[in-house]
């Protein structure tokens, strides 16, 4: 009879620990403004280090929302405390990548955390913010 009680106790402890782990994650809401039209998708990638920033394939997580002229919201959940930066862009042709002229100049609308206006490759440090201090950001796309 003590074995079922032990199993219940272990299961209850595991549920309490996993519920606490979920509650410990932080959420970042990104409000994207200045969207020119309803075509395609607005995509975002978030980074927790300068390694690979702002290459899309190096992001630690991705999120997206259907494009809507004006603005959309994108959310990243379950973020641990720390330093982050993000890139958001309007993938108008919905091809899953930011289109660029000469391989480096964006030809689709884009924005960076802290609403940085970068000329050339943006730096992680100038785009960085800390979680949980920052819970949301508004970014206007540059076309």
BASE-344203 format. One record per atom (N, C-alpha, C): residue number from 1; residue in one letter; atom name; x, y, z. Coordinates in steps of 0.001 Angstrom, whole numbers, plus 524288, in hexadecimal, padded with zeros to 5 digits. Layout:
BEGIN
{node NUM 'A' 'CA' {X Y Z}}
...
% end
This chain:
BEGIN
{node 1 'X' 'N' {8032B 7FB53 80000}}
{node 1 'X' 'CA' {80000 80000 80000}}
{node 1 'X' 'C' {80354 804EB 80000}}
{node 2 'X' 'N' {80810 804B7 801F1}}
{node 2 'X' 'CA' {80B5E 8095F 8020B}}
{node 2 'X' 'C' {80D90 80A9D 7FCA5}}
{node 3 'X' 'N' {80DFA 806D2 7F951}}
{node 3 'X' 'CA' {81011 807BE 7F415}}
{node 3 'X' 'C' {80C88 80B60 7F0F6}}
{node 4 'X' 'N' {8074E 80A89 7F0A6}}
{node 4 'X' 'CA' {80404 80E4A 7EDCA}}
{node 4 'X' 'C' {8046B 813CB 7F004}}
{node 5 'X' 'N' {804A9 8144D 7F532}}
{node 5 'X' 'CA' {8052A 81979 7F78B}}
{node 5 'X' 'C' {80A44 81C06 7F5DE}}
{node 6 'X' 'N' {80E6E 818EC 7F5B1}}
{node 6 'X' 'CA' {81380 81AE8 7F413}}
{node 6 'X' 'C' {81343 81CB7 7EE66}}
{node 7 'X' 'N' {810B4 819AE 7EAFF}}
{node 7 'X' 'CA' {81032 81B37 7E584}}
{node 7 'X' 'C' {80D27 82050 7E515}}
{node 8 'X' 'N' {808EC 820D9 7E819}}
{node 8 'X' 'CA' {805CA 82596 7E7F5}}
{node 8 'X' 'C' {808FE 82A3D 7E9DB}}
{node 9 'X' 'N' {80C0A 8296C 7EDED}}
{node 9 'X' 'CA' {80F46 82D93 7F018}}
{node 9 'X' 'C' {8135A 82F5A 7EC20}}
{node 10 'X' 'N' {815E7 82BB5 7E973}}
{node 10 'X' 'CA' {819DC 82D02 7E586}}
{node 10 'X' 'C' {8174D 82FDD 7E0F4}}
{node 11 'X' 'N' {812C8 82DF0 7DF34}}
{node 11 'X' 'CA' {80FF8 8306D 7DAEB}}
{node 11 'X' 'C' {80E43 835F3 7DC6C}}
{node 12 'X' 'N' {80C3D 8369B 7E10F}}
{node 12 'X' 'CA' {80A9B 83BCD 7E2E4}}
{node 12 'X' 'C' {80F35 83F86 7E312}}
{node 13 'X' 'N' {813AB 83DB1 7E4F0}}
{node 13 'X' 'CA' {81857 840FF 7E532}}
{node 13 'X' 'C' {81A1A 8428C 7DFBD}}
{node 14 'X' 'N' {819EC 83EDF 7DC13}}
{node 14 'X' 'CA' {81B80 8400A 7D6B5}}
{node 14 'X' 'C' {817E7 8441E 7D44A}}
{node 15 'X' 'N' {812D9 843B8 7D535}}
{node 15 'X' 'CA' {80F26 8478C 7D322}}
{node 15 'X' 'C' {81008 84CE7 7D57D}}
{node 16 'X' 'N' {81113 84D25 7DA79}}
{node 16 'X' 'CA' {8121B 85226 7DD0A}}
{node 16 'X' 'C' {81709 8549D 7DACF}}
{node 17 'X' 'N' {81B28 8518D 7DA1E}}
{node 17 'X' 'CA' {82014 85392 7D7FE}}
{node 17 'X' 'C' {81F47 8556A 7D268}}
{node 18 'X' 'N' {81C87 85266 7CF11}}
{node 18 'X' 'CA' {81BCE 85400 7C9AA}}
{node 18 'X' 'C' {8184A 858CE 7C951}}
{node 19 'X' 'N' {81465 8594E 7CCA9}}
{node 19 'X' 'CA' {8111A 85DF0 7CCBB}}
{node 19 'X' 'C' {81453 862B4 7CE4F}}
{node 20 'X' 'N' {817BE 86225 7D216}}
{node 20 'X' 'CA' {81B27 8666E 7D3B8}}
{node 20 'X' 'C' {81ECA 867FE 7CF42}}
{node 21 'X' 'N' {820E9 8641D 7CC71}}
{node 21 'X' 'CA' {82478 86544 7C824}}
{node 21 'X' 'C' {821AE 86871 7C3EB}}
{node 22 'X' 'N' {81CC6 86716 7C2BA}}
{node 22 'X' 'CA' {819D6 86A0A 7BED8}}
{node 22 'X' 'C' {818C6 86F90 7C0C2}}
{node 23 'X' 'N' {81794 87024 7C5B4}}
{node 23 'X' 'CA' {81667 87544 7C7E1}}
{node 23 'X' 'C' {81B44 878BB 7C81A}}
{node 24 'X' 'N' {81FE5 87664 7C81B}}
{node 24 'X' 'CA' {824B8 87964 7C885}}
{node 24 'X' 'C' {8263D 87BDF 7C355}}
{node 25 'X' 'N' {82409 87A14 7BED6}}
{node 25 'X' 'CA' {82546 87C43 7B9B9}}
{node 25 'X' 'C' {822D6 881A3 7B913}}
{node 26 'X' 'N' {82578 88510 7B64A}}
{node 26 'X' 'CA' {82389 88A60 7B565}}
{node 26 'X' 'C' {821A7 88AE0 7AFCD}}
{node 27 'X' 'N' {81E3D 88EA6 7AEF9}}
{node 27 'X' 'CA' {81BEF 88FA2 7A9D9}}
{node 27 'X' 'C' {81DAD 894F4 7A7E4}}
{node 28 'X' 'N' {81EC8 8953F 7A2CC}}
{node 28 'X' 'CA' {82004 89A2E 7A03D}}
{node 28 'X' 'C' {81BF3 89B0F 79BF9}}
{node 29 'X' 'N' {81932 89F6F 79C45}}
{node 29 'X' 'CA' {81571 8A0ED 7983E}}
{node 29 'X' 'C' {817FA 8A4F9 794BC}}
{node 30 'X' 'N' {817CD 8A400 78F9E}}
{node 30 'X' 'CA' {819FC 8A7A8 78BCC}}
{node 30 'X' 'C' {8157C 8A9CF 78896}}
{node 31 'X' 'N' {814E1 8AEF4 788AA}}
{node 31 'X' 'CA' {810E0 8B198 78598}}
{node 31 'X' 'C' {81397 8B3E3 780D3}}
{node 32 'X' 'N' {8123A 8B1E3 77C3E}}
{node 32 'X' 'CA' {814BE 8B377 77760}}
{node 32 'X' 'C' {81119 8B746 7749D}}
{node 33 'X' 'N' {812FE 8BBFB 7738A}}
{node 33 'X' 'CA' {80FE1 8C004 770FD}}
{node 33 'X' 'C' {81240 8C16E 76BBB}}
{node 34 'X' 'N' {80F59 8C47F 768B0}}
{node 34 'X' 'CA' {81153 8C664 763AA}}
{node 34 'X' 'C' {81125 8C25A 75F56}}
{node 35 'X' 'N' {80DE3 8BE59 75FE1}}
{node 35 'X' 'CA' {80D86 8BA44 75BDF}}
{node 35 'X' 'C' {80A8A 8BC7D 75733}}
{node 36 'X' 'N' {80CE4 8BC23 7528A}}
{node 36 'X' 'CA' {80AB1 8BE9F 74DE0}}
{node 36 'X' 'C' {805D5 8BC00 74BAB}}
{node 37 'X' 'N' {80574 8B6D1 74C27}}
{node 37 'X' 'CA' {80107 8B41C 749C1}}
{node 37 'X' 'C' {7FFF1 8AEE5 74C74}}
{node 38 'X' 'N' {7FBFB 8AC29 74A81}}
{node 38 'X' 'CA' {7FA4C 8A732 74CCA}}
{node 38 'X' 'C' {7FCF2 8A272 74A5E}}
{node 39 'X' 'N' {800AD 8A330 74712}}
{node 39 'X' 'CA' {8033C 89EDC 74459}}
{node 39 'X' 'C' {8070F 89C02 747E5}}
{node 40 'X' 'N' {80712 896D0 747B5}}
{node 40 'X' 'CA' {80B08 893AC 74A5B}}
{node 40 'X' 'C' {80A80 89349 75036}}
{node 41 'X' 'N' {80F18 89320 752C8}}
{node 41 'X' 'CA' {80F8D 891FA 75859}}
{node 41 'X' 'C' {81386 895AF 75ACA}}
{node 42 'X' 'N' {812A5 8971A 75FAE}}
{node 42 'X' 'CA' {8168D 89A07 762A4}}
{node 42 'X' 'C' {81950 89601 76612}}
{node 43 'X' 'N' {81E6D 89598 7657D}}
{node 43 'X' 'CA' {82188 891A7 7683F}}
{node 43 'X' 'C' {82559 89444 76BFF}}
{node 44 'X' 'N' {8269A 89171 77031}}
{node 44 'X' 'CA' {82A63 89371 77401}}
{node 44 'X' 'C' {82DE4 88F05 775CF}}
{node 45 'X' 'N' {832C2 8905E 776D3}}
{node 45 'X' 'CA' {83685 88CC3 77926}}
{node 45 'X' 'C' {838D8 88F5F 77DEB}}
{node 46 'X' 'N' {83996 88C59 78210}}
{node 46 'X' 'CA' {83BD1 88E83 786DF}}
{node 46 'X' 'C' {84100 88BCC 7880E}}
{node 47 'X' 'N' {844AB 88EBE 78A31}}
{node 47 'X' 'CA' {84A09 88CF3 78B1D}}
{node 47 'X' 'C' {84B85 88E0D 790C2}}
{node 48 'X' 'N' {84EDA 88AB7 792FA}}
{node 48 'X' 'CA' {850A3 88BA1 79855}}
{node 48 'X' 'C' {8568C 88C61 798A3}}
{node 49 'X' 'N' {85906 88D3E 7941B}}
{node 49 'X' 'CA' {85E99 88E84 79402}}
{node 49 'X' 'C' {85FEF 89105 78EC8}}
{node 50 'X' 'N' {8648E 8932E 78E77}}
{node 50 'X' 'CA' {86644 8959D 78999}}
{node 50 'X' 'C' {867D7 8918A 78587}}
{node 51 'X' 'N' {86888 88CB6 7873E}}
{node 51 'X' 'CA' {86A19 88886 783B0}}
{node 51 'X' 'C' {865E2 8879C 77F93}}
{node 52 'X' 'N' {866F0 88925 77ACD}}
{node 52 'X' 'CA' {8634C 88854 7768C}}
{node 52 'X' 'C' {85F39 88C95 775CC}}
{node 53 'X' 'N' {85EF2 8905D 77951}}
{node 53 'X' 'CA' {85B25 8949D 778B8}}
{node 53 'X' 'C' {85C9D 897F6 77417}}
{node 54 'X' 'N' {85946 89945 77092}}
{node 54 'X' 'CA' {853A9 89860 77035}}
{node 54 'X' 'C' {8522E 8942A 76C35}}
{node 55 'X' 'N' {85573 89049 76B64}}
{node 55 'X' 'CA' {85433 88C28 76797}}
{node 55 'X' 'C' {84F78 8890E 76970}}
{node 56 'X' 'N' {84BA2 888A2 7660E}}
{node 56 'X' 'CA' {846AC 88638 76782}}
{node 56 'X' 'C' {8474E 8809F 76971}}
{node 57 'X' 'N' {84AB8 87DB5 7670C}}
{node 57 'X' 'CA' {84B6B 8783B 76894}}
{node 57 'X' 'C' {84E1D 877A2 76DDF}}
{node 58 'X' 'N' {85049 87BC9 76FF4}}
{node 58 'X' 'CA' {852E7 87BA0 7750C}}
{node 58 'X' 'C' {84F61 87D49 77991}}
{node 59 'X' 'N' {84A91 87EEB 77865}}
{node 59 'X' 'CA' {846E5 88083 77C87}}
{node 59 'X' 'C' {845A8 87BDA 78005}}
{node 60 'X' 'N' {844C8 87CDB 78500}}
{node 60 'X' 'CA' {84374 8789D 7889D}}
{node 60 'X' 'C' {83DAC 87737 7884D}}
{node 61 'X' 'N' {83A7B 87AC7 7862F}}
{node 61 'X' 'CA' {834EB 879B8 78573}}
{node 61 'X' 'C' {832D5 87D50 7812F}}
{node 62 'X' 'N' {82EA4 87B8E 77EA8}}
{node 62 'X' 'CA' {82C08 87E93 77A97}}
{node 62 'X' 'C' {8263C 87EFF 77BE5}}
{node 63 'X' 'N' {823D5 88335 77A29}}
{node 63 'X' 'CA' {81E31 883EC 77ABC}}
{node 63 'X' 'C' {81C51 88708 77603}}
{node 64 'X' 'N' {81743 886AB 774DC}}
{node 64 'X' 'CA' {81537 88988 7705F}}
{node 64 'X' 'C' {80F6F 88AAE 77116}}
{node 65 'X' 'N' {80D8D 88E37 76DC1}}
{node 65 'X' 'CA' {80800 88F93 76DA5}}
{node 65 'X' 'C' {806AE 89103 7680A}}
{node 66 'X' 'N' {801E4 88FF1 76671}}
{node 66 'X' 'CA' {80024 8918C 7613F}}
{node 66 'X' 'C' {8009F 89777 760DC}}
{node 67 'X' 'N' {802A1 89947 75C6A}}
{node 67 'X' 'CA' {8033C 89EEA 75BAA}}
{node 67 'X' 'C' {7FDE7 8A187 75B7A}}
{node 68 'X' 'N' {7FDAF 8A624 75DB3}}
{node 68 'X' 'CA' {7F8F2 8A94A 75D9C}}
{node 68 'X' 'C' {7FAB1 8AEFA 75D26}}
{node 69 'X' 'N' {7F8A5 8B1AD 75944}}
{node 69 'X' 'CA' {7FA2A 8B722 75887}}
{node 69 'X' 'C' {7F97E 8BA1A 75DA2}}
{node 70 'X' 'N' {7FD8B 8BCC3 75F2D}}
{node 70 'X' 'CA' {7FD7B 8BFA8 7641E}}
{node 70 'X' 'C' {800E3 8BD0C 76827}}
{node 71 'X' 'N' {7FEA9 8B945 76B14}}
{node 71 'X' 'CA' {801C1 8B6E4 76F42}}
{node 71 'X' 'C' {80006 8B14D 77075}}
{node 72 'X' 'N' {80398 8AE68 772CE}}
{node 72 'X' 'CA' {8028E 8A921 774C6}}
{node 72 'X' 'C' {80592 8A873 779DE}}
{node 73 'X' 'N' {8042A 8A462 77CC0}}
{node 73 'X' 'CA' {806F0 8A300 78192}}
{node 73 'X' 'C' {80965 89DA7 780E7}}
{node 74 'X' 'N' {80E13 89D1D 782F3}}
{node 74 'X' 'CA' {810E0 89822 78301}}
{node 74 'X' 'C' {812AF 8973D 78897}}
{node 75 'X' 'N' {81297 89264 78A4B}}
{node 75 'X' 'CA' {81408 89142 78FB7}}
{node 75 'X' 'C' {817FE 88CD2 78FFF}}
{node 76 'X' 'N' {81BCD 88D86 79376}}
{node 76 'X' 'CA' {81F71 8895B 794F2}}
{node 76 'X' 'C' {81E49 88805 79A9A}}
{node 77 'X' 'N' {81DA5 882F5 79BBE}}
{node 77 'X' 'CA' {81C56 8813B 7A105}}
{node 77 'X' 'C' {820B4 87DD0 7A330}}
{node 78 'X' 'N' {82088 87CEC 7A840}}
{node 78 'X' 'CA' {82433 87986 7AB04}}
{node 78 'X' 'C' {829E4 87B39 7AA6D}}
{node 79 'X' 'N' {82AD6 88051 7AA8E}}
{node 79 'X' 'CA' {83030 88250 7AA60}}
{node 79 'X' 'C' {83274 88258 7AFDF}}
{node 80 'X' 'N' {83748 880D4 7B046}}
{node 80 'X' 'CA' {83A19 88104 7B53D}}
{node 80 'X' 'C' {83C29 88685 7B611}}
{node 81 'X' 'N' {83D34 887FB 7BAE8}}
{node 81 'X' 'CA' {83F9C 88D19 7BBD3}}
{node 81 'X' 'C' {844CA 88D6A 7B8DF}}
{node 82 'X' 'N' {845E0 891F4 7B6A7}}
{node 82 'X' 'CA' {84AC6 892A9 7B3DB}}
{node 82 'X' 'C' {84A7B 89702 7AFE2}}
{node 83 'X' 'N' {84E8A 89740 7ACB2}}
{node 83 'X' 'CA' {84F23 89B4B 7A8BB}}
{node 83 'X' 'C' {84D4C 89926 7A37A}}
{node 84 'X' 'N' {84A12 89C2B 7A0AA}}
{node 84 'X' 'CA' {847D2 89A85 79BB2}}
{node 84 'X' 'C' {847DD 89EFB 797C0}}
{node 85 'X' 'N' {8474A 89D90 792C6}}
{node 85 'X' 'CA' {8465E 8A140 78E86}}
{node 85 'X' 'C' {842FD 89E69 78A89}}
{node 86 'X' 'N' {84015 8A15C 78760}}
{node 86 'X' 'CA' {83CE9 89ED1 78359}}
{node 86 'X' 'C' {83D0C 8A1D8 77E48}}
{node 87 'X' 'N' {83BB1 89F0B 77A1E}}
{node 87 'X' 'CA' {83AFD 8A13C 774E8}}
{node 87 'X' 'C' {83582 89FC2 77338}}
{node 88 'X' 'N' {832C4 8A371 770ED}}
{node 88 'X' 'CA' {82D8C 8A26C 76EDE}}
{node 88 'X' 'C' {82D6D 8A466 7693F}}
{node 89 'X' 'N' {82AA7 8A19D 765C4}}
{node 89 'X' 'CA' {82A4F 8A366 7605E}}
{node 89 'X' 'C' {8252E 8A1C2 75DE6}}
{node 90 'X' 'N' {823A4 8A4A0 759DF}}
{node 90 'X' 'CA' {81ED6 8A39D 756F8}}
{node 90 'X' 'C' {82045 8A044 7523E}}
{node 91 'X' 'N' {81F4B 89B3B 752AD}}
{node 91 'X' 'CA' {8205A 89782 74E79}}
{node 91 'X' 'C' {81BC1 897BF 74AA3}}
{node 92 'X' 'N' {81BCE 89BC7 7476A}}
{node 92 'X' 'CA' {8175D 89CDD 743FC}}
{node 92 'X' 'C' {81632 89873 7402B}}
{node 93 'X' 'N' {81A3D 895DE 73E29}}
{node 93 'X' 'CA' {8195E 8919C 73A71}}
{node 93 'X' 'C' {8190C 88C49 73D20}}
{node 94 'X' 'N' {81940 88C3A 7424D}}
{node 94 'X' 'CA' {8189F 8877C 74577}}
{node 94 'X' 'C' {81C3E 8830D 743B2}}
{node 95 'X' 'N' {82128 88483 742A0}}
{node 95 'X' 'CA' {824EC 8807C 74103}}
{node 95 'X' 'C' {82848 87E92 7458C}}
{node 96 'X' 'N' {8272B 88074 74A54}}
{node 96 'X' 'CA' {829DC 87E8B 74EF8}}
{node 96 'X' 'C' {82F2B 880F1 74FF4}}
{node 97 'X' 'N' {83080 8851E 74D23}}
{node 97 'X' 'CA' {8358C 887B0 74E08}}
{node 97 'X' 'C' {83514 88D7E 74CD1}}
{node 98 'X' 'N' {83893 89087 74F2D}}
{node 98 'X' 'CA' {838C6 8961A 74E05}}
{node 98 'X' 'C' {83B99 896CB 748D5}}
{node 99 'X' 'N' {838E7 89903 7450E}}
{node 99 'X' 'CA' {83B4E 899E8 73FF8}}
{node 99 'X' 'C' {83EF3 89E96 7404C}}
{node 100 'X' 'N' {84382 89E10 73DBC}}
{node 100 'X' 'CA' {84786 8A221 73DFA}}
{node 100 'X' 'C' {849C2 8A325 73892}}
{node 101 'X' 'N' {84B1B 8A80B 737A1}}
{node 101 'X' 'CA' {84DCF 8A998 732DA}}
{node 101 'X' 'C' {853A8 8A904 733E5}}
{node 102 'X' 'N' {85667 8A6BE 7302B}}
{node 102 'X' 'CA' {85C02 8A5D0 730A0}}
{node 102 'X' 'C' {85D64 8A281 73566}}
{node 103 'X' 'N' {85992 89F86 7375C}}
{node 103 'X' 'CA' {85A7A 89C10 73BC3}}
{node 103 'X' 'C' {85B01 89EB9 74106}}
{node 104 'X' 'N' {85A2D 8A3FD 74140}}
{node 104 'X' 'CA' {85AD4 8A694 74644}}
{node 104 'X' 'C' {8571A 8AB19 74752}}
{node 105 'X' 'N' {8548C 8AD3C 74362}}
{node 105 'X' 'CA' {85116 8B1B2 74434}}
{node 105 'X' 'C' {84B67 8AFC3 74419}}
{node 106 'X' 'N' {848A7 8B000 7488C}}
{node 106 'X' 'CA' {84344 8AE09 748B2}}
{node 106 'X' 'C' {83FC0 8B0EE 744D2}}
{node 107 'X' 'N' {83C93 8ADE9 741EB}}
{node 107 'X' 'CA' {838CA 8B04F 73E5E}}
{node 107 'X' 'C' {83335 8AF59 74043}}
{node 108 'X' 'N' {832B4 8ACCE 744BE}}
{node 108 'X' 'CA' {82DA4 8AC32 74750}}
{node 108 'X' 'C' {82DF0 8AF56 74C65}}
{node 109 'X' 'N' {82976 8B127 74E41}}
{node 109 'X' 'CA' {82962 8B442 7530C}}
{node 109 'X' 'C' {82BAE 8B134 75799}}
{node 110 'X' 'N' {82EC6 8B3D4 75AE0}}
{node 110 'X' 'CA' {8313A 8B139 75F61}}
{node 110 'X' 'C' {831A8 8B505 763ED}}
{node 111 'X' 'N' {83275 8B2C2 76887}}
{node 111 'X' 'CA' {8334D 8B5DD 76D39}}
{node 111 'X' 'C' {836AE 8B2DC 77108}}
{node 112 'X' 'N' {838FE 8B5B7 774AC}}
{node 112 'X' 'CA' {83C82 8B370 7788F}}
{node 112 'X' 'C' {83AA5 8B4E9 77E03}}
{node 113 'X' 'N' {83BEE 8B1A3 781C9}}
{node 113 'X' 'CA' {83A98 8B2E8 78731}}
{node 113 'X' 'C' {83CE3 8B832 788A2}}
{node 114 'X' 'N' {83A56 8BAB1 78C55}}
{node 114 'X' 'CA' {83B9D 8C005 78E04}}
{node 114 'X' 'C' {83AB4 8C3FB 789A9}}
{node 115 'X' 'N' {83829 8C23D 78560}}
{node 115 'X' 'CA' {836FA 8C591 780DE}}
{node 115 'X' 'C' {83BE8 8C80D 77EA2}}
{node 116 'X' 'N' {84035 8C52B 77ED2}}
{node 116 'X' 'CA' {8453E 8C705 77CC8}}
{node 116 'X' 'C' {844E0 8C7C6 776DF}}
{node 117 'X' 'N' {846F0 8CBFE 774FD}}
{node 117 'X' 'CA' {8475A 8CCFF 76F61}}
{node 117 'X' 'C' {84D08 8CC02 76DE3}}
{node 118 'X' 'N' {84E12 8C768 76BE0}}
{node 118 'X' 'CA' {85376 8C5F0 76AA8}}
{node 118 'X' 'C' {854C6 8C71B 764F6}}
{node 119 'X' 'N' {85968 8C912 76426}}
{node 119 'X' 'CA' {85B8E 8C9AE 75EE8}}
{node 119 'X' 'C' {86011 8C5E0 75EAC}}
{node 120 'X' 'N' {85F46 8C1A1 75BE7}}
{node 120 'X' 'CA' {86306 8BD5A 75C11}}
{node 120 'X' 'C' {8610F 8B944 75FE3}}
{node 121 'X' 'N' {86465 8B58D 76116}}
{node 121 'X' 'CA' {862E2 8B146 7648F}}
{node 121 'X' 'C' {86207 8B35D 76A18}}
{node 122 'X' 'N' {85D67 8B248 76C52}}
{node 122 'X' 'CA' {85C64 8B41E 771AB}}
{node 122 'X' 'C' {85F79 8B0F1 775A3}}
{node 123 'X' 'N' {860C9 8B355 77A02}}
{node 123 'X' 'CA' {86391 8B074 77E15}}
{node 123 'X' 'C' {85FAA 8AE70 7821E}}
{node 124 'X' 'N' {860D8 8A9E8 78432}}
{node 124 'X' 'CA' {85D94 8A793 7883C}}
{node 124 'X' 'C' {85D30 8AB45 78CE9}}
{node 125 'X' 'N' {8618C 8AD8B 78E81}}
{node 125 'X' 'CA' {86198 8B0DA 7932F}}
{node 125 'X' 'C' {85E13 8B5A1 792B5}}
{node 126 'X' 'N' {85DE5 8B82A 78E21}}
{node 126 'X' 'CA' {85A83 8BCC0 78DA5}}
{node 126 'X' 'C' {854BA 8BB3D 78D55}}
{node 127 'X' 'N' {8539E 8B669 78BC3}}
{node 127 'X' 'CA' {84E36 8B48F 78B77}}
{node 127 'X' 'C' {84C7B 8B1C2 7906F}}
{node 128 'X' 'N' {85027 8B0AB 793F2}}
{node 128 'X' 'CA' {84F14 8AD5D 79885}}
{node 128 'X' 'C' {84BC6 8B010 79CAD}}
{node 129 'X' 'N' {848C5 8ACDA 79F6A}}
{node 129 'X' 'CA' {84595 8AE63 7A3E1}}
{node 129 'X' 'C' {84579 8A9B5 7A787}}
{node 130 'X' 'N' {8439F 8AA7A 7AC49}}
{node 130 'X' 'CA' {84396 8A61C 7AFFD}}
{node 130 'X' 'C' {83E07 8A47B 7B162}}
{node 131 'X' 'N' {83D80 89F6F 7B1ED}}
{node 131 'X' 'CA' {838B8 89D03 7B3E7}}
{node 131 'X' 'C' {839F9 89B89 7B983}}
{node 132 'X' 'N' {836F7 89CC8 7BD66}}
{node 132 'X' 'CA' {83182 89E63 7BD4E}}
{node 132 'X' 'C' {8308E 8A43F 7BD64}}
{node 133 'X' 'N' {8349A 8A787 7BD17}}
{node 133 'X' 'CA' {833CB 8AD32 7BD60}}
{node 133 'X' 'C' {83042 8AF31 7B901}}
{node 134 'X' 'N' {830E4 8AD13 7B450}}
{node 134 'X' 'CA' {82DBE 8AEAD 7AFD2}}
{node 134 'X' 'C' {829BA 8AA6C 7AEC3}}
{node 135 'X' 'N' {824D1 8ABF6 7AE82}}
{node 135 'X' 'CA' {82093 8A839 7AD8F}}
{node 135 'X' 'C' {81E1E 8A8F5 7A836}}
{node 136 'X' 'N' {81EF9 8AD87 7A5D5}}
{node 136 'X' 'CA' {81CDB 8AE89 7A0A1}}
{node 136 'X' 'C' {8201B 8B2BC 79DED}}
{node 137 'X' 'N' {81FC4 8B2A3 798BF}}
{node 137 'X' 'CA' {8224D 8B6A8 79591}}
{node 137 'X' 'C' {81EE9 8B7C8 790D7}}
{node 138 'X' 'N' {81EFF 8BCB1 78F13}}
{node 138 'X' 'CA' {81C6A 8BE3E 78A4A}}
{node 138 'X' 'C' {820A4 8BF89 78656}}
{node 139 'X' 'N' {8202E 8BD4A 781B6}}
{node 139 'X' 'CA' {8241A 8BE07 77DA3}}
{node 139 'X' 'C' {8215F 8BFAE 7789C}}
{node 140 'X' 'N' {82336 8C3DA 77633}}
{node 140 'X' 'CA' {82124 8C5A0 7712C}}
{node 140 'X' 'C' {8248E 8C375 76CD6}}
{node 141 'X' 'N' {82204 8C0F9 76901}}
{node 141 'X' 'CA' {824F8 8BEBC 764AA}}
{node 141 'X' 'C' {82739 8C303 76137}}
{node 142 'X' 'N' {82BE7 8C201 75F34}}
{node 142 'X' 'CA' {82E87 8C573 75B72}}
{node 142 'X' 'C' {82E51 8C2C2 75627}}
{node 143 'X' 'N' {82C42 8C56D 75247}}
{node 143 'X' 'CA' {82BFB 8C32F 74D02}}
{node 143 'X' 'C' {82FE9 8C5DE 74984}}
% end
